[in-house]
Amino acid sequence: MRLLVIEDEQRLAASLKRGLEGAGYAVDVAHDGRVGLCMAREHPYQAVILDIMLPGLNGYRVCARLRAEEIETPILMLTAKNGEYDEAEALDTGADDYLAKPFSYVVLEARLRALLRRGGARTRSVLRVGDLWLDPAERGCGRGEVRIRLTAKEFAVLECLARRAGEVVPKADIAEQVWDAAFDGDLNIVEVYVSALRRKIDVPFRRDTIATVRGGGYRLVERHDH
Ligand code: CA
């Protein structure tokens, strides 16, 4: 899952990025409202964490513009606790939730998970390919009744394939969705994760679900080995 953090306080932005990446999200950061707005328009983020006081364009306006353009990415707005900024206004401009600064990181992550759970249709439902299932909200995965433990990045790669099940998903698309804009372009990393996934979701079940498409990428399909 790829997130956008629009926050001009560099240290806060950096610590959010670190924390969220540790939790398995890919995170892009903008330190300016205008830049953040452009990024939010260009990339289908799963959620945006948006500060209110920003240079360039304030958070209310970023939010209002996105909604005016019918971009429905879930938005968690960061408000100031001193009451100078009205939380009702955050919701009025189209934010889905708000969190008053200073906040605890644990609370932020919980609110974000809740937002993703009830958020856009893209994140709401359990993804299924045959008996393989993925629950993006709970980050659960399994085959039928058997639960499969995946690392955060493995899950993200598989989710990327499952959202486009049956289609050829280029490695570059996976890299872009799972890693962030700073990704250095070595697509071998995608192969490494796909191999790890096969050892977990296919080999033990005698399946061959992740097909390699020569020169293309990967395709998630229901196939049986034998
Ligand atoms: Ca700020």
py3Dmol code that shows the C-alpha trace and the ligand (Angstrom):
import py3Dmol

protein = """\
ATOM      1  CA  MET A   1       0.000   0.000   0.000  1.00  0.00           C
ATOM      2  CA  ARG A   2       1.392   3.334  -1.000  1.00  0.00           C
ATOM      3  CA  LEU A   3       0.754   6.430   1.091  1.00  0.00           C
ATOM      4  CA  LEU A   4       1.446  10.127   0.672  1.00  0.00           C
ATOM      5  CA  VAL A   5       2.468  12.273   3.629  1.00  0.00           C
ATOM      6  CA  ILE A   6       2.109  16.022   3.060  1.00  0.00           C
ATOM      7  CA  GLU A   7       3.853  17.660   5.998  1.00  0.00           C
ATOM      8  CA  ASP A   8       6.288  20.581   6.011  1.00  0.00           C
ATOM      9  CA  GLU A   9       7.924  19.804   9.357  1.00  0.00           C
ATOM     10  CA  GLN A  10      10.851  17.816   8.073  1.00  0.00           C
ATOM     11  CA  ARG A  11      11.512  15.857  11.235  1.00  0.00           C
ATOM     12  CA  LEU A  12       7.883  14.861  11.694  1.00  0.00           C
ATOM     13  CA  ALA A  13       7.614  13.906   8.015  1.00  0.00           C
ATOM     14  CA  ALA A  14      10.785  11.818   8.230  1.00  0.00           C
ATOM     15  CA  SER A  15       9.667  10.019  11.372  1.00  0.00           C
ATOM     16  CA  LEU A  16       6.235   9.282   9.881  1.00  0.00           C
ATOM     17  CA  LYS A  17       7.904   7.884   6.779  1.00  0.00           C
ATOM     18  CA  ARG A  18      10.210   5.693   8.862  1.00  0.00           C
ATOM     19  CA  GLY A  19       7.436   4.429  11.096  1.00  0.00           C
ATOM     20  CA  LEU A  20       4.998   3.716   8.290  1.00  0.00           C
ATOM     21  CA  GLU A  21       7.646   2.011   6.182  1.00  0.00           C
ATOM     22  CA  GLY A  22       8.428  -0.163   9.170  1.00  0.00           C
ATOM     23  CA  ALA A  23       4.761  -1.137   9.166  1.00  0.00           C
ATOM     24  CA  GLY A  24       5.047  -2.198   5.524  1.00  0.00           C
ATOM     25  CA  TYR A  25       3.667   0.807   3.668  1.00  0.00           C
ATOM     26  CA  ALA A  26       5.476   2.528   0.821  1.00  0.00           C
ATOM     27  CA  VAL A  27       5.589   6.231   1.662  1.00  0.00           C
ATOM     28  CA  ASP A  28       6.141   9.324  -0.456  1.00  0.00           C
ATOM     29  CA  VAL A  29       6.581  12.697   1.224  1.00  0.00           C
ATOM     30  CA  ALA A  30       5.791  16.234   0.066  1.00  0.00           C
ATOM     31  CA  HIS A  31       6.850  19.241   2.146  1.00  0.00           C
ATOM     32  CA  ASP A  32       4.674  21.712   0.289  1.00  0.00           C
ATOM     33  CA  GLY A  33       0.930  21.868  -0.412  1.00  0.00           C
ATOM     34  CA  ARG A  34       1.218  22.427  -4.139  1.00  0.00           C
ATOM     35  CA  VAL A  35       3.701  19.625  -4.654  1.00  0.00           C
ATOM     36  CA  GLY A  36       1.540  17.350  -2.496  1.00  0.00           C
ATOM     37  CA  LEU A  37      -1.552  18.182  -4.537  1.00  0.00           C
ATOM     38  CA  CYS A  38       0.259  17.313  -7.792  1.00  0.00           C
ATOM     39  CA  MET A  39       1.501  14.021  -6.365  1.00  0.00           C
ATOM     40  CA  ALA A  40      -1.946  13.094  -5.037  1.00  0.00           C
ATOM     41  CA  ARG A  41      -3.424  13.771  -8.466  1.00  0.00           C
ATOM     42  CA  GLU A  42      -0.838  11.734 -10.311  1.00  0.00           C
ATOM     43  CA  HIS A  43      -0.646   8.601  -8.246  1.00  0.00           C
ATOM     44  CA  PRO A  44      -3.483   6.449  -6.907  1.00  0.00           C
ATOM     45  CA  TYR A  45      -2.385   6.481  -3.255  1.00  0.00           C
ATOM     46  CA  GLN A  46      -4.310   4.325  -0.813  1.00  0.00           C
ATOM     47  CA  ALA A  47      -4.393   7.230   1.656  1.00  0.00           C
ATOM     48  CA  VAL A  48      -3.031  10.729   2.196  1.00  0.00           C
ATOM     49  CA  ILE A  49      -1.865  12.111   5.550  1.00  0.00           C
ATOM     50  CA  LEU A  50      -2.283  15.836   5.226  1.00  0.00           C
ATOM     51  CA  ASP A  51      -1.070  18.646   7.502  1.00  0.00           C
ATOM     52  CA  ILE A  52      -3.124  21.863   7.599  1.00  0.00           C
ATOM     53  CA  MET A  53      -0.456  24.558   7.910  1.00  0.00           C
ATOM     54  CA  LEU A  54       1.620  24.105   4.784  1.00  0.00           C
ATOM     55  CA  PRO A  55       3.592  26.411   2.516  1.00  0.00           C
ATOM     56  CA  GLY A  56       2.278  26.760  -1.026  1.00  0.00           C
ATOM     57  CA  LEU A  57      -1.287  25.678  -0.406  1.00  0.00           C
ATOM     58  CA  ASN A  58      -2.790  24.862   2.983  1.00  0.00           C
ATOM     59  CA  GLY A  59      -4.225  21.460   3.827  1.00  0.00           C
ATOM     60  CA  TYR A  60      -7.866  22.572   3.661  1.00  0.00           C
ATOM     61  CA  ARG A  61      -7.335  23.781   0.137  1.00  0.00           C
ATOM     62  CA  VAL A  62      -5.401  20.697  -0.955  1.00  0.00           C
ATOM     63  CA  CYS A  63      -8.240  18.556   0.368  1.00  0.00           C
ATOM     64  CA  ALA A  64     -10.973  20.692  -1.185  1.00  0.00           C
ATOM     65  CA  ARG A  65      -9.229  20.685  -4.580  1.00  0.00           C
ATOM     66  CA  LEU A  66      -8.818  16.914  -4.585  1.00  0.00           C
ATOM     67  CA  ARG A  67     -12.477  16.417  -3.734  1.00  0.00           C
ATOM     68  CA  ALA A  68     -13.534  18.982  -6.347  1.00  0.00           C
ATOM     69  CA  GLU A  69     -11.614  16.895  -8.888  1.00  0.00           C
ATOM     70  CA  GLU A  70     -13.427  13.784  -7.635  1.00  0.00           C
ATOM     71  CA  ILE A  71     -10.257  12.212  -6.279  1.00  0.00           C
ATOM     72  CA  GLU A  72     -11.643  10.147  -3.418  1.00  0.00           C
ATOM     73  CA  THR A  73      -8.401   8.962  -1.813  1.00  0.00           C
ATOM     74  CA  PRO A  74      -8.998   8.647   1.950  1.00  0.00           C
ATOM     75  CA  ILE A  75      -7.496  11.672   3.732  1.00  0.00           C
ATOM     76  CA  LEU A  76      -6.355  11.820   7.354  1.00  0.00           C
ATOM     77  CA  MET A  77      -5.836  15.446   8.308  1.00  0.00           C
ATOM     78  CA  LEU A  78      -3.403  16.541  10.994  1.00  0.00           C
ATOM     79  CA  THR A  79      -4.835  19.418  13.032  1.00  0.00           C
ATOM     80  CA  ALA A  80      -3.313  21.586  15.765  1.00  0.00           C
ATOM     81  CA  LYS A  81      -4.501  20.906  19.281  1.00  0.00           C
ATOM     82  CA  ASN A  82      -4.703  24.556  20.313  1.00  0.00           C
ATOM     83  CA  GLY A  83      -8.050  24.885  18.589  1.00  0.00           C
ATOM     84  CA  GLU A  84      -6.758  27.450  16.176  1.00  0.00           C
ATOM     85  CA  TYR A  85      -7.890  25.225  13.367  1.00  0.00           C
ATOM     86  CA  ASP A  86     -11.319  23.831  13.270  1.00  0.00           C
ATOM     87  CA  GLU A  87     -11.579  20.098  13.030  1.00  0.00           C
ATOM     88  CA  ALA A  88     -15.101  20.433  11.707  1.00  0.00           C
ATOM     89  CA  GLU A  89     -13.638  22.407   8.867  1.00  0.00           C
ATOM     90  CA  ALA A  90     -11.282  19.557   8.070  1.00  0.00           C
ATOM     91  CA  LEU A  91     -14.256  17.249   7.689  1.00  0.00           C
ATOM     92  CA  ASP A  92     -16.249  19.888   5.807  1.00  0.00           C
ATOM     93  CA  THR A  93     -13.570  20.169   3.158  1.00  0.00           C
ATOM     94  CA  GLY A  94     -13.767  16.428   2.543  1.00  0.00           C
ATOM     95  CA  ALA A  95     -11.234  14.844   4.905  1.00  0.00           C
ATOM     96  CA  ASP A  96     -12.245  11.404   6.162  1.00  0.00           C
ATOM     97  CA  ASP A  97     -10.742  11.755   9.611  1.00  0.00           C
ATOM     98  CA  TYR A  98      -8.494  14.070  11.592  1.00  0.00           C
ATOM     99  CA  LEU A  99      -5.906  13.713  14.299  1.00  0.00           C
ATOM    100  CA  ALA A 100      -4.805  16.513  16.620  1.00  0.00           C
ATOM    101  CA  LYS A 101      -1.099  17.256  16.974  1.00  0.00           C
ATOM    102  CA  PRO A 102       0.820  16.152  18.915  1.00  0.00           C
ATOM    103  CA  PHE A 103      -0.351  12.590  18.395  1.00  0.00           C
ATOM    104  CA  SER A 104       1.088   9.231  19.278  1.00  0.00           C
ATOM    105  CA  TYR A 105       2.358   7.217  16.376  1.00  0.00           C
ATOM    106  CA  VAL A 106       0.415   4.164  17.550  1.00  0.00           C
ATOM    107  CA  VAL A 107      -2.839   6.130  17.404  1.00  0.00           C
ATOM    108  CA  LEU A 108      -1.992   7.450  13.965  1.00  0.00           C
ATOM    109  CA  GLU A 109      -1.401   3.963  12.637  1.00  0.00           C
ATOM    110  CA  ALA A 110      -4.639   2.667  14.165  1.00  0.00           C
ATOM    111  CA  ARG A 111      -6.626   5.550  12.664  1.00  0.00           C
ATOM    112  CA  LEU A 112      -4.980   4.967   9.335  1.00  0.00           C
ATOM    113  CA  ARG A 113      -5.871   1.276   9.404  1.00  0.00           C
ATOM    114  CA  ALA A 114      -9.478   2.141  10.245  1.00  0.00           C
ATOM    115  CA  LEU A 115      -9.523   4.625   7.396  1.00  0.00           C
ATOM    116  CA  LEU A 116      -8.173   2.069   4.934  1.00  0.00           C
ATOM    117  CA  ARG A 117     -10.681  -0.495   6.178  1.00  0.00           C
ATOM    118  CA  ARG A 118     -13.720   1.649   5.565  1.00  0.00           C
ATOM    119  CA  GLY A 119     -12.045   3.688   2.839  1.00  0.00           C
ATOM    120  CA  GLY A 120     -12.333   3.486  -0.903  1.00  0.00           C
ATOM    121  CA  ALA A 121     -13.757   0.459  -2.677  1.00  0.00           C
ATOM    122  CA  ARG A 122     -10.247  -0.473  -3.731  1.00  0.00           C
ATOM    123  CA  THR A 123      -9.273  -1.408  -0.206  1.00  0.00           C
ATOM    124  CA  ARG A 124     -12.554  -2.621   1.211  1.00  0.00           C
ATOM    125  CA  SER A 125     -12.943  -6.196   0.167  1.00  0.00           C
ATOM    126  CA  VAL A 126     -11.100  -9.465   0.503  1.00  0.00           C
ATOM    127  CA  LEU A 127      -9.298 -10.391  -2.708  1.00  0.00           C
ATOM    128  CA  ARG A 128      -9.675 -13.967  -3.960  1.00  0.00           C
ATOM    129  CA  VAL A 129      -7.977 -16.050  -6.625  1.00  0.00           C
ATOM    130  CA  GLY A 130      -9.292 -19.595  -6.372  1.00  0.00           C
ATOM    131  CA  ASP A 131      -8.871 -20.579  -2.727  1.00  0.00           C
ATOM    132  CA  LEU A 132      -6.112 -18.030  -2.201  1.00  0.00           C
ATOM    133  CA  TRP A 133      -7.376 -14.991  -0.300  1.00  0.00           C
ATOM    134  CA  LEU A 134      -5.951 -11.697   0.875  1.00  0.00           C
ATOM    135  CA  ASP A 135      -7.572  -9.331   3.298  1.00  0.00           C
ATOM    136  CA  PRO A 136      -5.936  -5.931   2.790  1.00  0.00           C
ATOM    137  CA  ALA A 137      -7.567  -4.386   5.852  1.00  0.00           C
ATOM    138  CA  GLU A 138      -6.256  -7.025   8.245  1.00  0.00           C
ATOM    139  CA  ARG A 139      -3.196  -7.916   6.153  1.00  0.00           C
ATOM    140  CA  GLY A 140      -4.293 -11.524   6.356  1.00  0.00           C
ATOM    141  CA  CYS A 141      -3.594 -14.158   3.735  1.00  0.00           C
ATOM    142  CA  GLY A 142      -4.358 -17.834   3.341  1.00  0.00           C
ATOM    143  CA  ARG A 143      -5.493 -20.733   1.219  1.00  0.00           C
ATOM    144  CA  GLY A 144      -8.909 -21.897   2.278  1.00  0.00           C
ATOM    145  CA  GLU A 145      -8.699 -22.454   6.011  1.00  0.00           C
ATOM    146  CA  VAL A 146      -4.911 -22.405   6.118  1.00  0.00           C
ATOM    147  CA  ARG A 147      -3.442 -19.056   7.086  1.00  0.00           C
ATOM    148  CA  ILE A 148      -0.180 -18.047   5.445  1.00  0.00           C
ATOM    149  CA  ARG A 149       2.206 -15.695   7.197  1.00  0.00           C
ATOM    150  CA  LEU A 150       3.699 -13.081   4.899  1.00  0.00           C
ATOM    151  CA  THR A 151       6.063 -10.223   5.620  1.00  0.00           C
ATOM    152  CA  ALA A 152       4.713  -6.736   4.993  1.00  0.00           C
ATOM    153  CA  LYS A 153       6.535  -6.411   1.662  1.00  0.00           C
ATOM    154  CA  GLU A 154       5.570  -9.904   0.506  1.00  0.00           C
ATOM    155  CA  PHE A 155       1.970  -9.045   1.249  1.00  0.00           C
ATOM    156  CA  ALA A 156       2.247  -5.795  -0.676  1.00  0.00           C
ATOM    157  CA  VAL A 157       3.676  -7.548  -3.752  1.00  0.00           C
ATOM    158  CA  LEU A 158       0.961 -10.207  -3.664  1.00  0.00           C
ATOM    159  CA  GLU A 159      -1.744  -7.587  -3.163  1.00  0.00           C
ATOM    160  CA  CYS A 160      -0.483  -5.761  -6.218  1.00  0.00           C
ATOM    161  CA  LEU A 161      -0.836  -8.964  -8.287  1.00  0.00           C
ATOM    162  CA  ALA A 162      -4.192  -9.900  -6.745  1.00  0.00           C
ATOM    163  CA  ARG A 163      -5.769  -6.527  -7.487  1.00  0.00           C
ATOM    164  CA  ARG A 164      -5.056  -7.203 -11.151  1.00  0.00           C
ATOM    165  CA  ALA A 165      -5.560 -10.962 -11.084  1.00  0.00           C
ATOM    166  CA  GLY A 166      -5.485 -12.505 -14.554  1.00  0.00           C
ATOM    167  CA  GLU A 167      -3.597  -9.537 -16.000  1.00  0.00           C
ATOM    168  CA  VAL A 168       0.098  -9.306 -16.737  1.00  0.00           C
ATOM    169  CA  VAL A 169       1.512  -6.937 -14.117  1.00  0.00           C
ATOM    170  CA  PRO A 170       4.889  -5.496 -15.182  1.00  0.00           C
ATOM    171  CA  LYS A 171       7.662  -5.652 -12.607  1.00  0.00           C
ATOM    172  CA  ALA A 172       8.021  -1.891 -12.805  1.00  0.00           C
ATOM    173  CA  ASP A 173       4.373  -1.473 -11.761  1.00  0.00           C
ATOM    174  CA  ILE A 174       4.936  -3.699  -8.761  1.00  0.00           C
ATOM    175  CA  ALA A 175       8.088  -1.822  -7.803  1.00  0.00           C
ATOM    176  CA  GLU A 176       6.318   1.497  -8.093  1.00  0.00           C
ATOM    177  CA  GLN A 177       3.385   0.389  -5.984  1.00  0.00           C
ATOM    178  CA  VAL A 178       5.307  -1.458  -3.288  1.00  0.00           C
ATOM    179  CA  TRP A 179       8.422   0.638  -2.954  1.00  0.00           C
ATOM    180  CA  ASP A 180       8.302   4.414  -3.254  1.00  0.00           C
ATOM    181  CA  ALA A 181       9.265   7.182  -5.611  1.00  0.00           C
ATOM    182  CA  ALA A 182      12.891   6.909  -4.454  1.00  0.00           C
ATOM    183  CA  PHE A 183      13.072   3.317  -5.754  1.00  0.00           C
ATOM    184  CA  ASP A 184      16.409   2.922  -7.559  1.00  0.00           C
ATOM    185  CA  GLY A 185      15.061   0.859 -10.405  1.00  0.00           C
ATOM    186  CA  ASP A 186      16.709  -2.523  -9.813  1.00  0.00           C
ATOM    187  CA  LEU A 187      13.804  -4.810 -10.597  1.00  0.00           C
ATOM    188  CA  ASN A 188      15.645  -7.887  -9.294  1.00  0.00           C
ATOM    189  CA  ILE A 189      14.164  -7.064  -5.930  1.00  0.00           C
ATOM    190  CA  VAL A 190      10.704  -7.862  -7.336  1.00  0.00           C
ATOM    191  CA  GLU A 191      11.941 -11.283  -8.474  1.00  0.00           C
ATOM    192  CA  VAL A 192      13.337 -11.939  -5.013  1.00  0.00           C
ATOM    193  CA  TYR A 193       9.955 -11.239  -3.435  1.00  0.00           C
ATOM    194  CA  VAL A 194       8.058 -13.272  -6.010  1.00  0.00           C
ATOM    195  CA  SER A 195      10.341 -16.255  -5.297  1.00  0.00           C
ATOM    196  CA  ALA A 196       9.692 -15.878  -1.592  1.00  0.00           C
ATOM    197  CA  LEU A 197       5.955 -15.721  -2.241  1.00  0.00           C
ATOM    198  CA  ARG A 198       6.010 -18.865  -4.353  1.00  0.00           C
ATOM    199  CA  ARG A 199       7.683 -20.723  -1.504  1.00  0.00           C
ATOM    200  CA  LYS A 200       4.850 -19.686   0.770  1.00  0.00           C
ATOM    201  CA  ILE A 201       1.668 -19.606  -1.292  1.00  0.00           C
ATOM    202  CA  ASP A 202       2.394 -22.160  -4.021  1.00  0.00           C
ATOM    203  CA  VAL A 203       5.033 -24.785  -3.217  1.00  0.00           C
ATOM    204  CA  PRO A 204       3.494 -26.122   0.023  1.00  0.00           C
ATOM    205  CA  PHE A 205       0.093 -26.394  -1.691  1.00  0.00           C
ATOM    206  CA  ARG A 206       1.449 -27.895  -4.930  1.00  0.00           C
ATOM    207  CA  ARG A 207       0.210 -24.908  -6.886  1.00  0.00           C
ATOM    208  CA  ASP A 208       1.658 -22.623  -9.486  1.00  0.00           C
ATOM    209  CA  THR A 209      -0.361 -19.446  -9.141  1.00  0.00           C
ATOM    210  CA  ILE A 210       2.208 -16.776  -9.991  1.00  0.00           C
ATOM    211  CA  ALA A 211       3.001 -17.175 -13.654  1.00  0.00           C
ATOM    212  CA  THR A 212       6.107 -15.531 -15.100  1.00  0.00           C
ATOM    213  CA  VAL A 213       5.377 -13.795 -18.385  1.00  0.00           C
ATOM    214  CA  ARG A 214       8.574 -13.536 -20.401  1.00  0.00           C
ATOM    215  CA  GLY A 215       9.676  -9.979 -20.910  1.00  0.00           C
ATOM    216  CA  GLY A 216       6.532  -8.831 -19.208  1.00  0.00           C
ATOM    217  CA  GLY A 217       6.061  -9.470 -15.572  1.00  0.00           C
ATOM    218  CA  TYR A 218       3.799 -11.701 -13.565  1.00  0.00           C
ATOM    219  CA  ARG A 219       0.239 -12.881 -13.700  1.00  0.00           C
ATOM    220  CA  LEU A 220      -1.718 -14.273 -10.797  1.00  0.00           C
ATOM    221  CA  VAL A 221      -3.985 -17.094 -11.988  1.00  0.00           C
ATOM    222  CA  GLU A 222      -5.564 -20.145 -10.488  1.00  0.00           C
ATOM    223  CA  ARG A 223      -3.560 -23.114 -11.747  1.00  0.00           C
ATOM    224  CA  HIS A 224      -2.862 -26.542 -10.394  1.00  0.00           C
ATOM    225  CA  ASP A 225       0.518 -28.178 -10.640  1.00  0.00           C
ATOM    226  CA  HIS A 226      -0.786 -31.687 -11.020  1.00  0.00           C
TER     227      HIS A 226
END
"""
ligand_1 = """\
1
CA
Ca 2.816 22.376 9.155
"""
view = py3Dmol.view(width=600, height=400)
view.addModel(protein, "pdb")
view.setStyle({"model": 0}, {"cartoon": {"style": "trace"}})
view.addModel(ligand_1, "xyz")
view.setStyle({"model": 1}, {"stick": {}})
view.zoomTo()
view.show()
